[in-house]
Amino acid sequence: MPHSGADPAPGQDLAIAAESLYLVNLMLAPGLGFLAIAWLWFKHRGTAPVLARCHLDQTFWVSLWGGALIVAAVAGFVLLFGLHSEWTWTYVILYFTCIHSTLIMFGILGLAKAMAGQPYVYPLIGRKCD
């Protein structure tokens, strides 16, 4: 249910933190951002308000999927073309340009929804909220 009004929705601060850390993980500090998301998720997954739990679940699981996708894609390109092939690096750059930037865009939408006090489910790889 969309939140309206001047008061923050229950769990909105935690939802904003989760979405911000998701973007930090993708753009500024890969790995460190994920560790912070994982810590928040393990600490609050059972006790957080519904809005925060939704955003925590989204950012945690989509980060896992994103990490698995990048490892699988790069490994697949290396296996197909070899480590020293120009095609390997062409496809890795294309992956980052298309897929990684799409995940960033979804993270920006998730942050906007968290700031508005609304739930958000990432398309395709997001998990349904409670």
C-alpha positions in Angstrom: 0.0 0.0 0.0 1.5 3.4 -1.0 2.4 5.7 1.9 1.2 9.2 2.0 1.8 11.9 4.5 4.6 13.8 6.1 5.5 11.1 8.7 7.9 8.4 7.4 6.4 4.9 6.9 7.4 2.3 9.5 10.8 0.9 8.4 11.3 3.5 5.7 14.8 4.5 7.0 15.9 0.8 6.9 14.4 0.5 3.4 16.3 3.6 2.2 19.5 2.2 3.8 19.1 -1.1 2.0 18.5 0.4 -1.4 21.4 2.9 -0.9 23.8 0.0 0.0 22.6 -1.9 -3.1 23.7 1.0 -5.2 27.0 1.3 -3.2 27.6 -2.4 -3.9 27.1 -1.9 -7.7 28.9 1.4 -8.2 31.3 2.3 -5.4 32.4 -0.6 -3.2 31.5 -4.0 -4.6 31.6 -6.6 -1.9 31.7 -4.2 1.0 28.2 -2.9 0.0 27.0 -6.5 -0.2 28.5 -7.3 3.2 26.6 -4.4 4.7 23.3 -5.5 3.0 23.9 -9.1 4.2 24.5 -7.8 7.8 21.3 -5.7 7.7 19.3 -8.6 6.2 20.5 -11.2 8.8 19.9 -8.7 11.6 16.5 -7.4 10.6 14.9 -10.0 8.4 12.5 -11.4 11.1 11.8 -8.2 13.0 11.7 -5.3 10.4 8.5 -3.7 9.5 6.9 -4.9 6.2 8.3 -2.1 4.1 11.9 -2.5 5.3 11.6 -6.3 5.0 10.5 -6.0 1.4 13.4 -3.7 0.5 15.9 -5.8 2.5 14.8 -9.0 0.7 14.9 -7.4 -2.7 18.4 -5.9 -2.3 19.9 -9.1 -0.6 18.5 -11.6 -3.2 19.0 -9.4 -6.2 22.6 -8.8 -5.1 23.2 -12.5 -4.9 21.6 -13.0 -8.3 23.6 -10.2 -9.8 26.9 -11.6 -8.4 26.0 -15.1 -9.7 25.2 -13.6 -13.1 28.4 -11.8 -13.5 30.5 -14.8 -12.4 28.7 -17.1 -14.7 28.8 -14.7 -17.7 32.5 -13.9 -17.4 33.4 -17.6 -16.8 31.3 -18.5 -19.8 33.0 -15.9 -22.0 36.4 -17.1 -20.9 35.5 -20.8 -21.5 34.1 -20.0 -25.0 36.7 -17.6 -26.3 39.7 -17.9 -23.9 41.2 -15.4 -21.5 43.3 -13.6 -24.1 40.7 -13.2 -26.8 39.5 -9.8 -27.7 36.0 -11.3 -28.0 36.0 -12.2 -24.3 36.6 -8.7 -23.3 34.2 -7.3 -25.9 31.4 -9.4 -24.4 32.4 -8.6 -20.8 32.2 -4.9 -21.7 28.8 -5.4 -23.4 27.6 -7.3 -20.3 28.5 -4.5 -18.0 27.1 -1.9 -20.4 23.7 -3.6 -20.7 23.1 -5.9 -17.7 25.0 -4.0 -15.0 23.6 -0.7 -15.9 20.1 -2.2 -15.9 20.6 -3.4 -12.4 21.7 0.1 -11.4 18.6 1.6 -13.0 16.4 -0.9 -11.0 18.3 0.1 -7.8 17.6 3.8 -8.5 13.9 2.9 -8.9 14.0 0.9 -5.7 15.6 3.8 -3.8 12.9 6.2 -5.1 10.2 3.8 -4.0 11.9 3.4 -0.5 12.1 7.2 -0.2 8.4 7.4 -1.1 7.5 4.8 1.6 6.4 2.2 -1.0 7.4 -1.4 -1.6 9.3 -2.4 -4.7 9.9 -5.7 -6.4 12.8 -5.9 -8.9 11.6 -7.1 -12.3 12.5 -10.7 -13.3 14.8 -11.6 -10.5 13.1 -9.9 -7.5 11.2 -11.9 -4.9 7.6 -11.1 -4.0 7.1 -9.1 -0.8 4.9 -10.2 2.1 
